Amino acid sequence: KNEVEQSPQNLTAQEGEFITINCSYSVGISALHWLQQHPGGGIVSLFMLSSGKKKHGRLIATINIQEKHSSLHITASHPRDSAVYICAITQGGSEKLVFGKGTKLTVNP
Amino acid sequence: GAGVSQSPSNKVTEKGKDVELRCDPISGHTALYWYRQSLGQGLEFLIYFQGNSAPDKSGLPSDRFSAERTGGSVSTLTIQRTQQEDSAVYLCASSFGPRQEAFFGQGTRLTVV
């Protein structure tokens, strides 16, 4: 079983819809990261969080440490949000990122 | 530079040849990471540098893989005697320190034929 599980694997939405991507993990962590990967490969860090909630523009990330669960929300989705969204964790005492398999989001106009 | 720079962006090599992949991290970033993204496999950790030292090499898949970092800056990932299963996108990331936000390069797409 992968230490980081994401759902759904694929998500198709219409422009303007509210999007939620979920991430569950099974080990103690020092931080959780949400990353975005566009076609062509470039990876951008969206959020790094260890508690609570963070917001940047139309993106919101939340984490529940007790439940070992995080969500990434996109409000008023747009076709340019189409990308693969990857959840990753750093475990306590380790510096490396352990990745989920990603959620491929397609937002149709 | 403004971001993490990797070269080459694409590399096609014959099975059995050695390849070197280069990463120029963001200036001032002490932590540097190599990851690999294989088709259908997702992203996996290879090695972590803090300064010029590599305290975590646990992700290197075999002794054909090695990496070094000099001057606390540029890093080179070397794959000897390449195999077809080495074909992947090799990504470098850097951060100001351990457990800080990571900035990724565009990757090197390696194809072993």
Backbone of each chain as ProteinMPNN parsed JSONL, in Angstrom:
{"seq_chain_A": "KNEVEQSPQNLTAQEGEFITINCSYSVGISALHWLQQHPGGGIVSLFMLSSGKKKHGRLIATINIQEKHSSLHITASHPRDSAVYICAITQGGSEKLVFGKGTKLTVNP", "coords_chain_A": {"N_chain_A": [[0.852, -1.195, 0.0], [0.59, 2.164, -0.942], [2.176, 4.896, 0.694], [1.011, 7.339, 0.392], [-2.068, 8.242, -0.702], [-4.168, 9.247, -3.303], [-7.251, 10.707, -4.362], [-9.827, 11.734, -6.64], [-8.399, 9.577, -9.244], [-8.661, 10.537, -11.783], [-10.308, 13.433, -12.971], [-12.926, 15.191, -14.321], [-14.24, 18.309, -15.114], [-16.605, 21.002, -15.493], [-16.046, 24.311, -16.623], [-15.962, 26.698, -14.064], [-16.898, 25.134, -12.028], [-16.641, 23.863, -8.643], [-13.853, 22.326, -7.317], [-12.602, 19.415, -5.731], [-9.856, 17.701, -4.484], [-8.532, 14.858, -2.991], [-6.316, 13.67, -0.407], [-4.777, 11.122, 1.319], [-2.757, 9.84, 3.95], [-0.45, 7.591, 5.548], [1.449, 7.688, 7.497], [3.397, 9.351, 10.097], [3.944, 12.822, 9.631], [6.047, 15.612, 8.712], [5.431, 17.649, 7.032], [3.064, 18.47, 4.439], [2.723, 18.559, 0.95], [1.324, 20.199, -1.85], [1.441, 19.879, -5.283], [1.67, 21.035, -8.668], [1.491, 19.838, -11.938], [1.965, 20.57, -15.186], [1.164, 19.589, -18.588], [4.051, 18.658, -20.39], [5.687, 18.743, -18.302], [6.724, 20.496, -16.244], [6.96, 21.139, -12.78], [5.256, 22.712, -10.2], [5.303, 24.1, -6.998], [2.503, 24.33, -4.991], [1.398, 24.508, -2.393], [2.726, 24.213, 0.916], [2.112, 22.638, 3.843], [1.538, 22.143, 7.343], [-0.386, 22.198, 9.182], [-3.835, 23.125, 9.644], [-5.055, 25.476, 7.344], [-4.512, 26.836, 4.091], [-4.577, 29.505, 1.738], [-4.511, 30.553, -1.617], [-5.189, 32.719, -3.939], [-7.512, 31.265, -6.047], [-7.192, 28.821, -4.983], [-7.313, 26.488, -2.336], [-5.964, 24.862, 0.434], [-6.279, 22.3, 2.791], [-5.582, 20.627, 5.871], [-5.878, 17.815, 7.999], [-4.441, 16.731, 10.671], [-4.885, 14.773, 12.616], [-6.637, 13.016, 11.353], [-5.093, 12.293, 9.246], [-5.275, 13.421, 6.622], [-5.713, 15.412, 3.724], [-7.019, 18.065, 1.745], [-7.337, 19.538, -1.475], [-8.72, 22.346, -2.818], [-10.311, 23.889, -5.567], [-11.692, 26.826, -6.503], [-14.216, 28.177, -8.67], [-13.372, 26.942, -11.178], [-11.166, 26.794, -14.038], [-10.3, 26.33, -17.499], [-7.474, 26.573, -17.672], [-6.635, 25.512, -15.338], [-6.339, 22.887, -15.771], [-4.422, 20.102, -15.262], [-2.0, 17.899, -13.713], [-2.379, 17.14, -10.384], [-0.477, 16.766, -7.547], [0.015, 15.167, -4.512], [2.258, 15.241, -1.811], [4.404, 14.048, 0.793], [6.536, 14.866, 3.563], [8.178, 12.862, 5.752], [8.498, 12.686, 9.323], [11.76, 13.32, 10.383], [12.883, 12.725, 7.959], [14.058, 14.004, 4.836], [13.184, 13.745, 2.281], [10.711, 13.88, -0.354], [7.722, 12.031, -0.504], [5.592, 10.742, -2.821], [2.169, 10.951, -3.928], [0.186, 9.324, -6.497], [-0.96, 11.153, -8.115], [-3.538, 13.32, -9.42], [-5.34, 13.647, -12.268], [-6.621, 16.442, -13.635], [-9.111, 17.738, -15.68], [-10.485, 20.546, -17.037], [-13.2, 21.591, -18.681], [-14.224, 23.984, -21.167]], "CA_chain_A": [[0.0, 0.0, 0.0], [1.344, 3.39, -1.021], [2.028, 5.713, 1.894], [0.2, 8.497, 0.035], [-3.146, 7.855, -1.615], [-4.96, 10.375, -3.787], [-8.486, 10.422, -5.085], [-9.849, 10.64, -7.608], [-7.241, 9.52, -10.139], [-9.01, 11.418, -12.892], [-11.44, 14.287, -12.658], [-13.317, 16.099, -15.399], [-15.186, 19.296, -14.612], [-16.957, 22.105, -16.368], [-15.562, 25.605, -16.172], [-16.747, 27.332, -13.025], [-17.223, 24.199, -10.947], [-15.796, 23.752, -7.45], [-13.112, 21.067, -7.421], [-11.932, 18.91, -4.534], [-8.954, 16.556, -4.641], [-8.246, 14.357, -1.659], [-5.04, 12.998, -0.168], [-4.664, 10.467, 2.616], [-1.428, 9.288, 4.163], [-0.52, 6.564, 6.589], [2.573, 7.807, 8.418], [3.576, 10.683, 10.662], [4.583, 13.711, 8.672], [6.457, 16.95, 9.136], [4.738, 18.593, 6.161], [2.402, 17.941, 3.255], [2.883, 19.463, -0.174], [0.522, 20.054, -3.063], [2.217, 20.264, -6.453], [0.925, 21.056, -9.924], [2.336, 19.486, -13.081], [1.309, 20.781, -16.468], [1.735, 18.838, -19.714], [5.373, 19.221, -20.648], [6.483, 18.242, -17.191], [7.154, 21.379, -15.179], [6.259, 20.98, -11.502], [5.208, 23.937, -9.399], [4.802, 23.909, -5.642], [1.345, 25.171, -4.7], [1.297, 24.709, -0.949], [3.356, 23.349, 1.88], [1.406, 22.913, 5.091], [1.652, 21.155, 8.405], [-1.612, 22.271, 9.976], [-4.811, 24.14, 9.288], [-5.57, 25.808, 6.024], [-3.834, 27.921, 3.383], [-5.326, 29.965, 0.564], [-3.77, 31.374, -2.57], [-6.085, 32.961, -5.069], [-8.673, 30.376, -6.077], [-6.781, 27.536, -4.43], [-7.351, 26.35, -0.88], [-5.498, 23.557, 0.909], [-6.542, 22.046, 4.198], [-5.012, 19.394, 6.38], [-6.324, 17.338, 9.305], [-3.332, 15.872, 11.096], [-5.424, 13.626, 13.359], [-7.225, 12.072, 10.407], [-4.105, 12.041, 8.198], [-6.016, 13.714, 5.393], [-5.634, 16.769, 3.204], [-7.792, 18.341, 0.539], [-7.033, 20.708, -2.296], [-9.939, 22.845, -3.437], [-10.186, 24.941, -6.581], [-12.978, 27.496, -6.706], [-14.413, 28.788, -9.993], [-12.337, 26.308, -12.009], [-10.923, 27.356, -15.365], [-9.514, 25.375, -18.299], [-6.027, 26.647, -17.411], [-6.344, 24.705, -14.147], [-6.132, 21.508, -16.197], [-3.056, 19.701, -14.916], [-1.95, 16.823, -12.729], [-2.143, 17.651, -9.033], [0.242, 15.718, -6.824], [0.18, 15.313, -3.068], [3.511, 14.635, -1.368], [4.655, 14.255, 2.214], [7.842, 14.623, 4.152], [7.996, 12.176, 7.018], [9.345, 13.167, 10.399], [13.117, 12.771, 10.369], [13.359, 12.529, 6.589], [13.993, 15.224, 4.035], [12.712, 13.484, 0.924], [9.283, 13.869, -0.625], [7.078, 10.795, -0.933], [4.539, 11.283, -3.666], [1.017, 10.223, -4.418], [0.25, 9.059, -7.931], [-1.465, 12.303, -8.849], [-4.91, 13.42, -9.908], [-5.384, 14.384, -13.535], [-7.802, 17.298, -13.713], [-9.433, 18.374, -16.953], [-11.584, 21.492, -16.922], [-13.7, 21.901, -20.025], [-14.876, 25.304, -21.264]], "C_chain_A": [[0.883, 1.238, 0.0], [1.109, 4.218, 0.232], [1.136, 6.919, 1.647], [-0.812, 8.078, -1.017], [-3.931, 9.092, -2.007], [-6.233, 9.88, -4.442], [-9.146, 11.719, -5.49], [-8.565, 10.609, -8.434], [-7.422, 10.462, -11.306], [-10.264, 12.192, -12.534], [-11.695, 15.211, -13.84], [-14.401, 17.025, -14.878], [-15.506, 20.312, -15.697], [-16.429, 23.408, -15.757], [-16.511, 26.208, -15.146], [-17.072, 26.423, -11.847], [-16.202, 24.274, -9.812], [-15.177, 22.362, -7.456], [-12.539, 20.701, -6.06], [-11.107, 17.686, -4.892], [-8.505, 16.15, -3.243], [-6.924, 13.608, -1.587], [-5.06, 12.414, 1.237], [-3.283, 9.858, 2.743], [-1.444, 8.427, 5.417], [0.602, 6.66, 7.623], [2.595, 9.197, 9.034], [4.348, 11.566, 9.709], [5.09, 14.972, 9.362], [5.789, 18.006, 8.267], [4.072, 17.845, 5.019], [2.465, 19.003, 2.178], [1.833, 19.157, -1.23], [1.311, 20.664, -4.212], [1.32, 20.224, -7.674], [1.901, 20.752, -11.063], [1.529, 19.622, -14.356], [1.911, 19.855, -17.508], [3.047, 19.483, -20.14], [6.279, 19.051, -19.458], [6.78, 19.169, -16.044], [6.307, 21.22, -13.927], [6.383, 22.278, -10.717], [4.658, 23.591, -8.028], [3.652, 24.873, -5.397], [1.279, 25.523, -3.215], [2.23, 23.753, -0.221], [2.686, 23.661, 3.214], [1.577, 21.779, 6.079], [0.45, 21.186, 9.34], [-2.555, 23.268, 9.335], [-5.12, 24.268, 7.821], [-4.721, 26.916, 5.422], [-4.622, 28.243, 2.129], [-4.413, 30.803, -0.308], [-4.637, 31.537, -3.797], [-7.302, 32.065, -4.98], [-8.377, 28.999, -5.479], [-6.789, 27.578, -2.903], [-6.86, 24.955, -0.534], [-5.775, 23.456, 2.392], [-5.88, 20.742, 4.6], [-5.582, 19.099, 7.757], [-5.295, 16.313, 9.765], [-3.854, 14.615, 11.801], [-5.964, 12.566, 12.423], [-6.28, 11.703, 9.28], [-4.736, 12.249, 6.817], [-5.846, 15.185, 5.021], [-6.516, 16.884, 1.974], [-7.258, 19.586, -0.147], [-8.331, 21.105, -2.995], [-9.582, 23.913, -4.464], [-11.573, 25.543, -6.761], [-13.014, 28.105, -8.102], [-13.384, 28.262, -10.986], [-12.346, 26.861, -13.436], [-10.131, 26.337, -16.172], [-8.011, 25.425, -18.042], [-5.633, 25.908, -16.126], [-6.097, 23.243, -14.514], [-4.666, 21.141, -16.037], [-3.156, 18.441, -14.074], [-1.584, 17.45, -11.38], [-1.606, 16.511, -8.173], [0.357, 16.099, -5.356], [1.485, 14.62, -2.681], [3.718, 14.942, 0.108], [6.146, 14.181, 2.508], [7.585, 14.018, 5.525], [8.906, 12.786, 8.072], [10.714, 12.515, 10.332], [13.682, 12.53, 8.987], [13.205, 13.821, 5.812], [13.335, 15.001, 2.675], [11.196, 13.588, 0.849], [8.86, 12.471, -1.04], [5.777, 11.193, -1.608], [3.344, 10.353, -3.792], [1.113, 10.084, -5.921], [-0.359, 10.181, -8.774], [-2.922, 12.179, -9.24], [-4.891, 14.254, -11.173], [-6.701, 15.129, -13.631], [-7.927, 17.882, -15.11], [-10.632, 19.27, -16.734], [-11.978, 21.919, -18.329], [-14.4, 23.251, -20.054], [-16.394, 25.163, -21.402]], "O_chain_A": [[1.797, 1.366, 0.814], [0.003, 4.25, 0.771], [0.563, 7.466, 2.588], [-0.444, 7.612, -2.096], [-4.316, 9.891, -1.153], [-6.285, 8.784, -5.0], [-9.046, 12.712, -4.77], [-7.739, 11.515, -8.333], [-6.476, 11.102, -11.764], [-11.166, 11.672, -11.878], [-10.799, 15.92, -14.298], [-15.37, 16.573, -14.269], [-14.777, 20.456, -16.679], [-16.378, 23.569, -14.537], [-17.726, 26.223, -15.348], [-17.477, 26.898, -10.786], [-15.06, 24.692, -10.003], [-15.874, 21.355, -7.582], [-12.051, 21.562, -5.327], [-11.6, 16.752, -5.524], [-8.146, 16.993, -2.421], [-6.474, 13.001, -2.559], [-5.325, 13.114, 2.214], [-2.702, 9.41, 1.754], [-2.35, 8.531, 6.244], [0.699, 5.822, 8.519], [1.91, 10.108, 8.567], [5.291, 11.119, 9.056], [4.628, 15.344, 10.441], [5.598, 19.139, 8.709], [4.464, 16.729, 4.675], [2.285, 20.191, 2.445], [1.497, 17.997, -1.471], [1.783, 21.799, -4.136], [0.339, 19.481, -7.719], [2.987, 21.328, -11.141], [0.555, 18.904, -14.584], [3.036, 19.382, -17.344], [3.143, 20.706, -20.239], [7.497, 19.193, -19.571], [7.068, 18.693, -14.946], [5.079, 21.172, -14.003], [7.463, 22.854, -10.59], [3.664, 22.874, -7.911], [3.798, 26.083, -5.572], [1.125, 26.685, -2.842], [2.488, 22.639, -0.677], [2.69, 24.806, 3.664], [1.739, 20.617, 5.705], [0.289, 20.307, 10.187], [-2.134, 24.144, 8.579], [-5.41, 23.283, 7.142], [-4.263, 27.817, 6.125], [-5.254, 27.371, 1.532], [-3.651, 31.64, 0.175], [-4.798, 30.612, -4.593], [-8.034, 32.083, -3.991], [-9.239, 28.12, -5.481], [-6.347, 28.54, -2.275], [-7.29, 23.974, -1.14], [-5.541, 24.396, 3.153], [-5.648, 19.865, 3.768], [-5.753, 20.0, 8.579], [-5.286, 15.172, 9.302], [-3.322, 13.523, 11.602], [-5.782, 11.37, 12.65], [-6.627, 10.878, 8.435], [-4.724, 11.357, 5.969], [-5.836, 16.071, 5.877], [-6.729, 15.908, 1.254], [-6.801, 20.536, 0.488], [-8.956, 20.293, -3.677], [-8.68, 24.725, -4.258], [-12.516, 24.844, -7.13], [-11.984, 28.498, -8.649], [-12.619, 29.032, -11.566], [-13.364, 27.32, -13.954], [-9.367, 25.559, -15.6], [-7.337, 24.405, -18.184], [-4.449, 25.703, -15.858], [-5.691, 22.45, -13.665], [-3.783, 21.786, -16.603], [-4.251, 17.972, -13.759], [-0.607, 18.189, -11.264], [-2.204, 15.438, -8.087], [0.747, 17.216, -5.014], [1.78, 13.531, -3.173], [3.263, 15.969, 0.609], [6.909, 13.526, 1.798], [6.871, 14.588, 6.35], [9.959, 13.337, 7.751], [10.818, 11.292, 10.234], [14.851, 12.166, 8.855], [12.326, 14.633, 6.101], [12.97, 15.96, 1.995], [10.493, 13.41, 1.843], [9.541, 11.807, -1.823], [4.957, 11.901, -1.024], [3.483, 9.13, -3.765], [2.006, 10.652, -6.552], [-0.281, 10.154, -10.002], [-3.462, 11.08, -9.371], [-4.483, 15.415, -11.161], [-7.768, 14.519, -13.699], [-6.976, 18.445, -15.653], [-11.684, 18.806, -16.294], [-11.194, 22.523, -19.061], [-15.083, 23.627, -19.102], [-17.101, 26.166, -21.496]]}, "seq_chain_B": "GAGVSQSPSNKVTEKGKDVELRCDPISGHTALYWYRQSLGQGLEFLIYFQGNSAPDKSGLPSDRFSAERTGGSVSTLTIQRTQQEDSAVYLCASSFGPRQEAFFGQGTRLTVV", "coords_chain_B": {"N_chain_B": [[20.691, 31.913, -10.999], [17.285, 32.436, -12.117], [15.649, 30.314, -11.666], [15.51, 26.734, -11.075], [17.764, 25.045, -13.051], [18.089, 22.604, -15.54], [20.081, 20.383, -17.436], [20.959, 18.11, -20.117], [17.819, 19.037, -21.734], [16.605, 17.024, -23.084], [17.675, 13.702, -23.699], [18.919, 11.197, -25.664], [20.153, 8.015, -25.607], [22.317, 5.24, -26.252], [21.795, 1.908, -25.186], [23.843, 0.778, -22.575], [25.66, 2.836, -22.645], [27.191, 5.581, -20.805], [25.671, 8.28, -19.008], [25.433, 11.759, -18.161], [23.693, 13.933, -16.122], [22.748, 17.246, -15.473], [22.298, 19.644, -12.871], [21.487, 22.884, -11.978], [20.975, 24.563, -9.152], [18.75, 26.958, -7.516], [20.335, 29.954, -6.631], [21.87, 30.06, -3.472], [20.316, 28.126, -2.339], [20.536, 25.473, -0.178], [19.743, 22.863, -0.011], [19.308, 20.077, -2.133], [17.666, 18.0, -4.422], [17.218, 14.938, -6.177], [14.872, 13.472, -8.294], [12.894, 10.914, -9.896], [10.77, 10.332, -12.628], [8.98, 7.925, -13.919], [7.21, 6.475, -16.687], [3.986, 5.737, -15.831], [4.772, 5.139, -13.264], [4.891, 7.192, -11.471], [6.33, 9.719, -9.294], [9.54, 9.316, -7.874], [11.884, 9.323, -5.227], [15.384, 9.917, -5.426], [17.983, 10.91, -4.442], [19.321, 13.022, -1.872], [20.869, 16.078, -1.222], [22.591, 18.001, 1.182], [24.165, 20.905, 1.257], [27.323, 19.923, 0.129], [27.171, 17.339, 0.882], [25.668, 14.09, 0.948], [23.275, 13.042, 2.701], [21.187, 11.259, 2.39], [20.866, 8.69, 0.358], [19.132, 6.818, -0.343], [17.32, 6.276, -2.349], [18.583, 5.685, -4.739], [18.611, 3.491, -7.417], [20.425, 1.457, -8.133], [23.913, 0.418, -8.13], [24.791, 1.534, -10.416], [24.033, 4.07, -10.529], [25.005, 7.3, -9.561], [25.768, 10.322, -7.783], [26.923, 13.67, -7.464], [27.78, 16.695, -5.781], [29.099, 19.867, -6.063], [30.819, 22.63, -4.58], [28.62, 23.406, -3.172], [26.64, 23.891, -4.962], [26.153, 23.264, -8.127], [24.94, 20.121, -9.295], [25.572, 16.789, -10.37], [24.122, 14.013, -11.853], [24.948, 10.782, -12.494], [24.6, 8.089, -14.673], [25.648, 4.932, -15.195], [26.393, 2.568, -17.766], [23.809, 2.425, -19.106], [20.43, 1.238, -19.019], [17.381, 0.077, -20.573], [15.288, 0.336, -18.793], [15.998, 2.563, -17.402], [15.0, 4.716, -18.669], [13.279, 7.676, -18.349], [11.905, 10.664, -16.847], [14.099, 12.814, -15.335], [14.174, 14.672, -12.504], [15.184, 17.61, -10.865], [15.291, 19.309, -7.778], [15.367, 22.156, -5.615], [15.871, 23.771, -2.41], [15.711, 26.287, 0.175], [16.493, 25.192, 2.539], [16.498, 22.095, 4.411], [13.296, 20.532, 4.395], [11.907, 22.715, 3.458], [9.995, 24.76, 1.169], [10.026, 23.33, -2.02], [11.611, 23.901, -5.153], [11.254, 23.121, -8.482], [13.141, 21.927, -11.286], [12.832, 21.813, -14.921], [13.321, 19.31, -15.757], [15.063, 16.432, -17.136], [14.551, 14.558, -19.929], [15.204, 11.289, -20.365], [15.97, 8.897, -22.707], [16.574, 5.613, -23.356], [17.844, 3.666, -25.84]], "CA_chain_B": [[19.64, 32.066, -11.977], [15.962, 32.702, -11.594], [15.006, 29.065, -11.295], [16.353, 25.549, -11.157], [18.059, 24.763, -14.446], [18.587, 21.268, -15.785], [20.529, 20.14, -18.805], [20.15, 18.606, -21.219], [16.384, 18.861, -21.534], [16.334, 15.708, -23.645], [18.869, 12.919, -23.989], [18.721, 9.853, -26.182], [21.428, 7.327, -25.521], [22.259, 3.813, -26.532], [21.952, 1.002, -24.046], [25.226, 0.479, -22.242], [26.466, 4.062, -22.549], [27.058, 6.375, -19.591], [25.117, 9.618, -19.212], [25.526, 12.714, -17.058], [22.621, 14.916, -16.086], [23.237, 18.353, -14.661], [21.296, 20.484, -12.205], [21.923, 24.145, -11.365], [19.886, 24.979, -8.261], [18.611, 28.384, -7.261], [21.447, 30.452, -5.831], [21.582, 30.163, -2.043], [19.601, 26.944, -1.863], [21.5, 24.498, 0.319], [19.212, 21.517, -0.19], [19.103, 19.712, -3.529], [17.063, 16.674, -4.52], [16.974, 14.323, -7.472], [13.726, 12.573, -8.36], [12.704, 10.292, -11.211], [9.366, 10.096, -12.977], [8.859, 6.944, -14.996], [5.855, 6.344, -17.206], [3.166, 4.815, -15.072], [5.339, 4.857, -11.941], [4.863, 8.326, -10.569], [7.593, 10.322, -8.907], [10.252, 8.619, -6.816], [13.077, 9.975, -4.705], [16.661, 9.271, -5.703], [19.052, 11.305, -3.545], [19.195, 14.344, -1.261], [22.104, 16.737, -0.802], [22.597, 19.191, 2.017], [25.507, 21.331, 0.884], [27.969, 18.947, -0.754], [27.026, 15.997, 1.444], [24.441, 13.376, 0.576], [22.88, 12.231, 3.85], [20.176, 10.259, 2.037], [21.023, 8.161, -1.01], [18.369, 5.573, -0.266], [16.501, 6.052, -3.524], [19.351, 5.295, -5.931], [18.122, 2.131, -7.663], [21.496, 0.478, -8.243], [25.233, 1.043, -8.064], [25.086, 2.221, -11.681], [23.636, 5.46, -10.328], [25.765, 8.06, -8.582], [25.568, 11.768, -7.906], [27.798, 14.498, -6.656], [27.477, 18.131, -5.77], [30.332, 20.595, -5.781], [30.68, 24.042, -4.251], [27.292, 23.656, -2.641], [25.796, 24.414, -6.028], [25.813, 22.369, -9.227], [24.948, 18.688, -9.04], [25.566, 15.916, -11.539], [23.653, 12.638, -11.673], [25.584, 9.936, -13.508], [24.09, 6.73, -14.825], [26.596, 4.134, -15.973], [25.877, 1.372, -18.454], [22.363, 2.641, -19.091], [19.503, 0.184, -19.403], [16.116, 0.628, -21.062], [14.423, 0.705, -17.656], [16.418, 3.872, -16.884], [14.267, 5.75, -19.406], [12.395, 8.394, -17.431], [12.234, 12.087, -16.681], [14.861, 13.018, -14.114], [13.851, 16.005, -12.008], [15.987, 18.165, -9.783], [14.603, 20.345, -7.013], [16.2, 22.739, -4.569], [15.159, 24.569, -1.413], [16.609, 27.047, 1.031], [17.004, 24.28, 3.537], [15.664, 20.892, 4.486], [11.882, 20.671, 4.753], [11.373, 23.984, 2.98], [9.329, 24.647, -0.128], [10.934, 22.887, -3.072], [11.447, 24.467, -6.488], [11.648, 22.062, -9.397], [13.559, 22.195, -12.646], [11.952, 21.291, -15.967], [13.593, 17.897, -15.948], [15.755, 15.865, -18.298], [13.898, 13.336, -20.414], [16.203, 10.337, -20.818], [15.472, 7.747, -23.456], [17.624, 4.641, -23.632], [17.382, 2.846, -26.984]], "C_chain_B": [[18.283, 32.224, -11.31], [15.296, 31.436, -11.091], [16.012, 27.938, -11.318], [16.526, 25.192, -12.633], [18.637, 23.366, -14.595], [19.018, 21.142, -17.242], [21.092, 18.73, -18.923], [18.663, 18.458, -20.913], [15.935, 17.495, -22.061], [17.655, 15.011, -23.938], [18.45, 11.546, -24.483], [20.079, 9.175, -26.195], [21.244, 5.855, -25.835], [22.469, 3.016, -25.26], [23.424, 0.694, -23.835], [26.117, 1.695, -22.114], [26.237, 4.727, -21.19], [26.453, 7.733, -19.939], [25.315, 10.453, -17.956], [24.418, 13.734, -17.202], [23.024, 15.996, -15.091], [22.084, 19.142, -14.08], [21.985, 21.708, -11.609], [20.802, 24.642, -10.459], [19.79, 26.493, -8.181], [19.739, 28.824, -6.318], [21.041, 30.594, -4.363], [20.828, 28.983, -1.469], [20.612, 25.874, -1.446], [21.041, 23.058, 0.097], [18.933, 21.264, -1.667], [18.655, 18.269, -3.578], [17.024, 16.225, -5.978], [15.787, 13.367, -7.333], [13.646, 12.002, -9.768], [11.215, 10.055, -11.419], [9.319, 9.178, -14.174], [7.418, 6.843, -15.412], [5.121, 5.307, -16.391], [3.654, 4.535, -13.66], [5.216, 6.024, -10.975], [6.26, 8.802, -10.238], [8.233, 9.526, -7.778], [11.55, 9.345, -6.484], [14.321, 9.186, -5.079], [17.689, 9.605, -4.632], [18.83, 12.732, -3.074], [20.573, 14.841, -0.861], [21.786, 17.892, 0.156], [24.025, 19.738, 1.903], [26.081, 20.323, -0.099], [27.818, 17.51, -0.265], [25.692, 15.387, 1.056], [24.016, 12.479, 1.736], [21.836, 11.168, 3.536], [20.34, 9.882, 0.575], [20.105, 6.963, -1.21], [17.559, 5.272, -1.519], [17.266, 5.646, -4.772], [19.083, 3.815, -6.213], [19.208, 1.07, -7.781], [22.839, 1.193, -8.183], [25.651, 1.638, -9.405], [24.784, 3.721, -11.562], [24.53, 6.101, -9.267], [25.493, 9.536, -8.81], [26.576, 12.477, -7.038], [27.335, 15.942, -6.754], [28.746, 18.846, -5.333], [30.043, 22.064, -5.495], [29.333, 24.404, -3.689], [26.312, 24.139, -3.68], [25.442, 23.313, -7.02], [25.897, 20.906, -8.801], [24.901, 17.935, -10.361], [25.089, 14.538, -11.122], [24.221, 11.825, -12.824], [24.949, 8.557, -13.491], [25.06, 5.989, -15.718], [25.873, 2.959, -16.609], [24.356, 1.396, -18.498], [21.595, 1.437, -19.613], [18.195, 0.823, -19.847], [15.203, 1.054, -19.913], [14.848, 2.019, -16.992], [15.69, 5.014, -17.591], [13.222, 6.369, -18.493], [12.694, 9.884, -17.555], [12.914, 12.239, -15.328], [14.702, 14.482, -13.7], [14.761, 16.38, -10.858], [15.152, 19.225, -9.08], [15.575, 20.905, -5.986], [15.329, 23.541, -3.615], [16.182, 25.262, -0.526], [17.247, 26.169, 2.1], [16.148, 23.05, 3.562], [14.257, 21.241, 4.945], [11.334, 22.064, 4.463], [10.7, 23.756, 1.634], [10.359, 24.325, -1.208], [10.576, 23.53, -4.401], [12.052, 23.471, -7.475], [12.186, 22.632, -10.703], [12.586, 21.566, -13.628], [12.214, 19.827, -16.267], [14.436, 17.589, -17.175], [15.031, 14.592, -18.678], [14.967, 12.432, -21.003], [15.521, 9.168, -21.51], [16.651, 6.858, -23.786], [17.118, 3.697, -24.713], [18.323, 1.679, -27.227]], "O_chain_B": [[18.162, 32.151, -10.087], [14.466, 31.487, -10.184], [17.203, 28.147, -11.548], [15.548, 25.055, -13.368], [19.558, 22.984, -13.872], [18.409, 21.712, -18.147], [21.64, 18.198, -17.957], [18.296, 17.816, -19.93], [14.997, 16.895, -21.537], [18.625, 15.637, -24.365], [17.719, 10.824, -23.805], [21.044, 9.713, -26.739], [20.152, 5.304, -25.699], [23.23, 3.411, -24.376], [24.155, 0.391, -24.778], [27.206, 1.614, -21.544], [25.236, 4.477, -20.518], [26.688, 8.271, -21.021], [25.359, 9.932, -16.841], [24.227, 14.324, -18.266], [23.563, 15.713, -14.021], [21.033, 19.293, -14.703], [22.939, 21.588, -10.84], [19.773, 25.099, -10.956], [20.636, 27.215, -8.708], [20.046, 28.147, -5.337], [20.0, 31.173, -4.051], [20.71, 28.849, -0.251], [21.431, 25.428, -2.249], [21.862, 22.144, 0.027], [18.393, 22.122, -2.365], [19.19, 17.416, -2.87], [16.824, 17.029, -6.888], [15.707, 12.572, -6.397], [14.243, 12.53, -10.706], [10.501, 9.635, -10.509], [9.584, 9.592, -15.303], [6.508, 7.087, -14.62], [5.554, 4.161, -16.268], [3.021, 3.774, -12.929], [5.421, 5.852, -9.773], [7.245, 8.351, -10.823], [7.554, 9.112, -6.838], [12.215, 9.903, -7.357], [14.324, 7.956, -5.056], [18.218, 8.705, -3.979], [18.233, 13.547, -3.776], [21.35, 14.117, -0.238], [20.838, 18.65, -0.049], [24.974, 19.122, 2.388], [25.409, 19.917, -1.047], [28.28, 16.574, -0.918], [24.706, 16.097, 0.86], [24.351, 11.294, 1.761], [21.622, 10.263, 4.342], [19.998, 10.65, -0.325], [20.288, 6.184, -2.146], [17.153, 4.129, -1.73], [16.647, 5.292, -5.776], [19.304, 2.972, -5.343], [18.936, -0.108, -7.551], [22.898, 2.423, -8.184], [26.745, 2.189, -9.522], [25.223, 4.525, -12.384], [24.779, 5.518, -8.212], [25.049, 9.947, -9.882], [27.024, 11.959, -6.015], [26.611, 16.339, -7.667], [29.382, 18.466, -4.35], [29.144, 22.663, -6.087], [28.934, 25.568, -3.717], [25.28, 24.724, -3.351], [24.532, 22.521, -6.775], [26.791, 20.506, -8.055], [24.283, 18.374, -11.331], [25.589, 13.964, -10.155], [23.998, 12.146, -13.992], [24.782, 7.942, -12.438], [25.271, 6.372, -16.869], [24.895, 2.433, -16.079], [23.698, 0.491, -17.986], [22.04, 0.725, -20.513], [17.93, 1.983, -19.531], [14.439, 2.012, -20.039], [14.144, 2.532, -16.122], [15.763, 6.16, -17.148], [12.381, 5.667, -17.931], [13.608, 10.3, -18.267], [12.367, 11.84, -14.3], [15.048, 15.398, -14.446], [15.064, 15.561, -9.99], [14.394, 19.952, -9.721], [16.493, 20.215, -5.544], [14.212, 23.939, -3.947], [17.352, 24.882, -0.479], [18.389, 26.382, 2.505], [15.172, 22.955, 2.818], [14.058, 22.13, 5.773], [10.416, 22.534, 5.135], [10.824, 22.686, 1.038], [11.412, 24.955, -1.298], [9.402, 23.685, -4.737], [13.195, 23.039, -7.329], [11.743, 23.683, -11.167], [11.642, 20.878, -13.236], [11.423, 19.176, -16.95], [14.509, 18.376, -18.119], [14.906, 13.666, -17.877], [15.57, 12.763, -22.024], [14.616, 8.539, -20.963], [17.612, 7.293, -24.42], [16.106, 3.017, -24.541], [18.1, 0.885, -28.141]]}, "name": "protein", "num_of_chains": 2, "seq": "KNEVEQSPQNLTAQEGEFITINCSYSVGISALHWLQQHPGGGIVSLFMLSSGKKKHGRLIATINIQEKHSSLHITASHPRDSAVYICAITQGGSEKLVFGKGTKLTVNPGAGVSQSPSNKVTEKGKDVELRCDPISGHTALYWYRQSLGQGLEFLIYFQGNSAPDKSGLPSDRFSAERTGGSVSTLTIQRTQQEDSAVYLCASSFGPRQEAFFGQGTRLTVV"}
